[in-house]
Amino acid sequence: MRVLLTRPEADARRSAARLATLGHEPVLAPLFEIVPTSATRPAGAFDRLLATSAHAFDHLPDIDDLAPLRIDLVGARTADAARDAGFAKTGITAPDAKALAIAIARERTPPQDFLYFAGRERRPDLEAGLAALGHRITPWIVYETRESEAAAAHLAHVWQAQDIDAVLHFSPRSAALYVALAEQAGLLTRALTPLQVAISPRAAQPLNGAADVRIAATPDLDGLLACL
């Protein structure tokens, strides 16, 4: 199958390699780029650390004093990135933010101060879940996603060619932007003709009108690939 990837380029290339090993032909059309915020680190002392994306470590400034702290994570790739960045004391590695909050709750630890290496755009579930347990979470916004200026023109060419068999949607935001750009180009029907594979029910919501929408059983690349 020819499979369209709209992830940021570095992520898309990793996904493309997996697709190729399965015999698929990846087509890259990044909708976003990941950029550092250069935000000042929040003041204070912290007991533990959190990260939900490997991008949190792409441009992390000096963290020598934080490196000895335990860090809890979402995803194996995030855990690998944390270790590569010098965080040797990895704790929980959960498949998603909800599972991470549940796992921390099961530890029944007294309220602690968490420093969260976070993206600007994120769901509130993890922070809200931990706050409900009495923990204090301080987000450090270290990266953000910005829309790619070249995305609209590139996607219009892809849609007009009509040679895509499936589209992988890794977030609600990217799915919504995919649909919005198709509407702007007057090519919504063509954009939704291929199989649409969403990483979650929320990511599938913007895809109304597609003939075939499948939702991954697990919120990761493996889950998406299993739908092809």
C-alpha positions as CSV (number, residue, x, y, z in Angstrom):
1,M,0.0,0.0,0.0
2,R,1.1,3.6,-0.6
3,V,0.7,5.2,2.9
4,L,0.6,8.9,3.6
5,L,2.4,10.1,6.7
6,T,1.7,13.6,8.0
7,R,3.9,13.6,11.1
8,P,6.8,16.0,11.6
9,E,9.6,15.0,9.3
10,A,11.9,13.2,11.8
11,D,9.0,11.1,13.2
12,A,7.6,10.5,9.7
13,R,11.0,9.1,8.6
14,R,11.1,6.6,11.5
15,S,7.5,5.5,10.7
16,A,8.4,5.3,7.0
17,A,11.2,2.9,7.8
18,R,8.8,0.6,9.6
19,L,6.3,0.8,6.8
20,A,9.0,-0.1,4.3
21,T,10.0,-3.2,6.2
22,L,6.3,-4.4,6.0
23,G,6.3,-3.9,2.2
24,H,4.4,-0.6,2.1
25,E,5.5,2.5,0.2
26,P,5.5,5.5,2.5
27,V,4.7,9.0,1.3
28,L,5.8,11.9,3.5
29,A,3.8,15.1,3.8
30,P,4.6,16.7,7.2
31,L,1.9,19.0,8.5
32,F,3.9,20.2,11.5
33,E,7.5,20.9,12.6
34,I,8.8,20.5,16.1
35,V,10.6,23.6,17.5
36,P,12.2,24.3,20.9
37,T,10.6,27.1,22.9
38,S,13.8,28.2,24.8
39,A,11.5,28.7,27.8
40,T,13.3,29.4,31.1
41,R,13.3,26.5,33.5
42,P,10.7,26.9,36.3
43,A,12.2,27.7,39.7
44,G,11.9,25.3,42.6
45,A,13.0,22.0,43.9
46,F,11.4,18.8,42.5
47,D,11.1,15.2,43.6
48,R,10.4,13.6,40.3
49,L,10.2,14.3,36.5
50,L,7.7,13.5,33.8
51,A,7.9,13.3,30.0
52,T,5.3,12.1,27.5
53,S,7.3,12.7,24.2
54,A,10.8,12.0,23.0
55,H,10.7,15.6,21.6
56,A,11.0,16.9,25.2
57,F,14.7,16.0,25.0
58,D,15.5,17.3,21.5
59,H,16.9,20.7,22.7
60,L,16.8,20.4,26.5
61,P,19.3,22.9,28.1
62,D,21.5,22.1,31.0
63,I,19.9,19.4,33.2
64,D,22.9,18.1,35.2
65,D,21.2,18.8,38.6
66,L,18.0,17.1,37.4
67,A,19.7,14.0,35.9
68,P,19.7,12.0,39.2
69,L,16.0,12.4,39.7
70,R,13.5,9.6,38.8
71,I,11.7,10.3,35.5
72,D,8.4,8.6,34.6
73,L,7.5,8.4,30.9
74,V,5.1,7.6,28.1
75,G,6.4,5.4,25.4
76,A,9.5,3.3,24.9
77,R,11.0,5.8,22.5
78,T,10.6,8.6,25.1
79,A,12.4,6.4,27.7
80,D,15.2,5.8,25.2
81,A,15.5,9.5,24.6
82,A,15.5,10.2,28.3
83,R,18.4,7.8,28.9
84,D,20.3,9.3,25.9
85,A,19.9,12.7,27.5
86,G,21.5,11.5,30.7
87,F,18.5,10.4,32.8
88,A,19.5,7.1,34.1
89,K,16.8,6.7,36.8
90,T,13.8,5.9,34.7
91,G,10.7,4.8,36.6
92,I,7.4,3.9,35.0
93,T,7.1,3.7,31.2
94,A,3.5,3.6,30.3
95,P,1.8,3.3,26.9
96,D,-0.1,6.6,27.3
97,A,-0.7,9.5,29.7
98,K,-3.8,8.0,31.2
99,A,-2.0,4.7,32.0
100,L,0.9,6.7,33.5
101,A,-1.4,8.6,35.8
102,I,-3.0,5.3,36.9
103,A,0.4,3.6,37.5
104,I,1.6,6.5,39.6
105,A,-1.7,6.5,41.6
106,R,-1.1,2.8,42.4
107,E,2.2,3.6,44.0
108,R,0.2,5.4,46.8
109,T,3.1,7.8,47.5
110,P,2.7,11.0,49.5
111,P,2.2,14.2,47.5
112,Q,5.3,15.0,45.5
113,D,6.6,17.8,43.3
114,F,6.9,16.8,39.6
115,L,8.7,18.8,36.9
116,Y,7.0,18.0,33.6
117,F,9.0,18.4,30.4
118,A,6.0,19.2,28.2
119,G,4.9,20.4,24.8
120,R,2.8,23.5,24.5
121,E,-0.2,21.6,23.0
122,R,-1.2,18.7,25.2
123,R,-4.2,17.1,26.9
124,P,-4.7,18.0,30.6
125,D,-5.4,14.4,31.7
126,L,-2.0,13.6,33.2
127,E,-1.7,16.8,35.1
128,A,-5.3,16.7,36.3
129,G,-5.0,13.1,37.3
130,L,-1.9,13.6,39.4
131,A,-3.2,16.9,40.9
132,A,-6.3,15.0,42.1
133,L,-3.9,12.8,44.1
134,G,-2.4,15.8,45.8
135,H,0.8,15.9,43.6
136,R,2.1,19.2,42.4
137,I,3.0,19.3,38.7
138,T,5.0,22.2,37.2
139,P,5.1,22.1,33.4
140,W,8.2,23.3,31.6
141,I,7.2,24.0,28.1
142,V,10.3,22.9,26.2
143,Y,8.9,22.4,22.7
144,E,5.9,23.2,20.5
145,T,4.5,22.1,17.1
146,R,4.0,24.6,14.3
147,E,2.1,24.2,11.1
148,S,4.3,23.7,8.1
149,E,3.9,26.4,5.5
150,A,4.6,23.9,2.7
151,A,2.0,21.4,3.8
152,A,-1.0,22.8,1.8
153,A,0.8,22.8,-1.6
154,H,2.4,19.4,-1.0
155,L,-0.9,17.8,0.0
156,A,-2.8,19.3,-2.9
157,H,-0.4,17.6,-5.2
158,V,-0.8,14.3,-3.4
159,W,-4.6,14.4,-3.4
160,Q,-4.7,15.3,-7.1
161,A,-2.5,12.4,-8.0
162,Q,-5.0,10.1,-6.3
163,D,-2.4,7.4,-5.7
164,I,-2.6,7.0,-1.9
165,D,-4.1,3.9,-0.4
166,A,-4.1,4.9,3.3
167,V,-3.5,7.9,5.6
168,L,-2.2,7.5,9.2
169,H,-3.4,10.1,11.7
170,F,-1.3,10.4,14.8
171,S,-3.3,13.0,16.7
172,P,-6.6,14.9,16.7
173,R,-4.8,18.1,15.8
174,S,-3.2,16.6,12.7
175,A,-6.4,14.9,11.5
176,A,-8.3,18.2,11.9
177,L,-5.6,20.1,10.0
178,Y,-5.6,17.4,7.2
179,V,-9.3,17.9,6.8
180,A,-9.2,21.7,7.0
181,L,-6.5,21.9,4.3
182,A,-8.4,19.6,2.0
183,E,-11.5,21.7,2.4
184,Q,-9.6,24.9,1.6
185,A,-8.2,23.2,-1.5
186,G,-11.6,21.9,-2.6
187,L,-10.3,18.4,-2.5
188,L,-12.0,17.0,0.6
189,T,-13.6,14.0,-1.2
190,R,-10.3,13.0,-2.7
191,A,-8.5,13.4,0.7
192,L,-11.0,11.2,2.4
193,T,-11.2,8.5,-0.3
194,P,-8.2,6.4,1.0
195,L,-8.4,4.4,4.1
196,Q,-8.1,6.7,7.1
197,V,-6.4,5.1,10.2
198,A,-6.6,7.1,13.5
199,I,-4.5,6.6,16.6
200,S,-7.6,7.2,18.9
201,P,-11.3,7.8,18.7
202,R,-10.6,11.6,19.2
203,A,-8.3,11.6,16.2
204,A,-11.0,9.9,14.1
205,Q,-13.6,12.6,14.9
206,P,-12.5,15.1,12.2
207,L,-12.7,12.3,9.5
208,N,-16.4,12.3,9.2
209,G,-17.3,11.5,5.6
210,A,-14.5,9.1,4.9
211,A,-15.6,5.8,3.5
212,D,-13.3,3.7,5.7
213,V,-12.1,4.9,9.1
214,R,-10.2,2.5,11.4
215,I,-9.1,3.2,14.9
216,A,-5.9,1.7,16.3
217,A,-6.4,-0.8,19.1
218,T,-3.3,0.7,20.9
219,P,-2.3,4.4,20.7
220,D,1.0,3.8,18.9
221,L,2.5,3.1,15.6
222,D,2.1,-0.7,16.0
223,G,-1.6,-0.1,16.5
224,L,-1.9,2.0,13.4
225,L,0.1,-0.5,11.3
226,A,-2.1,-3.4,12.4
227,C,-5.1,-1.6,10.7
228,L,-3.5,-1.7,7.3
